[in-house]
């Protein structure tokens, strides 16, 4: 393992200190926690607070999206490990201005349980809290017998939409309704070229041969649905778009937002090649997306790979929310 | 079979000792079907538990159980934090009414099932907690029973947690939470709580 770190045990604490020192205009730390809130607290006045969080290693998620117009706070856990309920609760208390707090949770069992406990704690103190569990990853079938679909890169679009709505004065109930309406329209699928190496573990989460790829991986190198030999970008795109088409029924009379997301060790050159192929593939179906974003948004440490999110803009307001101006480190 | 404060403190010390010794093994098990951090997370949690118990010098069992629960909740993270934390919190809630170990473990197991939504056979901690609680109530707890309960998770297909994404590929591996729960109950035997 070669990494630019000091002690593997200190990676999260040192990363957070680096963030708040580099970008004090956007985020500050709640003392004694791994929770970061907006520096510009006046921008949260009389608004519903939006709190997200999860394991570290997905940077710029989550702290990168804290700021005016987007998240009110982000809570970081250990690497690939959910934050603890007391820290989530500290963030909830810090951003509650009397209008309540909305939680954006990714569908991983640890995140769901810890955010649930934090919600219980807040309710005991009479802070109204509502939440959405994002499960945009279509690689894993939703079924009664598993944890269900995972929450991955599409979560960023949920942050953006809810953040804009909250900034424009949406109530806690409005936000819950909006989140539930948006959720089924966000679908994501990924492909990996290599697994991530967690600093405290010291070796990759799984082994892929030099010439192998795996379709459908999650954001912690969890397995996907098929492994095969590496293909040109166009063929990867064809596979992923076909899966999304199957799930969303892509149609030329509908509006879409596209997010091409690098997983940490994929150069932007490759991301733009992939994005170009995605746009070509959609053009074959006479679809021209109304919104496109390319870059590293929901990474998986040093995993090489890419994910494609298609967000069907079933309501015109959703596009306005995506274009709404924000002041954050990473949007 | 009363759980006294004195015995409880020995139990937690033994548990921490086992977790510390088996930290790498637990993380290794976890890397096969999860994300490879169970050993590190539990070791961090148990260190906090014992430091907390030492610093707070709890005067009674209820306080000791609460200190344990809060340390696990705030230091372990992942799924193990809320699950173990909930188990000890449920025991703390019941302990002013009874210190009967069987009753306490029954409440803990009910809390676990509620928090995680897992049933017997889902390849989780519950597959150890349920049969062991029954064995404690029947005064039949033995090292052999614990081993059997832990081993029973090996042929199962995971239905909960991150291992569930592996589907059939989770078969043939022990569940790390079941293994760490096995250590908890082995520590219970060694601490002499059950005679």
Interface residues (C-beta under 8 A of the other chain):
Chain A: X77 X78 X79 X80 X81 X82 X83 X84 X85 X86 X87 X108 X109 X110 X113 X114 X116 X117 X140 X145 X146 X147 X150 X198 X200 X201 X205 X218 X220 X221 X222 X223
Chain B: X27 X31 X35 X36 X37 X40 X41 X70 X73 X74 X75 X76 X77 X78 X79 X81 X82 X83 X85 X86 X115 X116 X158 X159 X160 X161 X162 X164 X165 X166 X167 X169
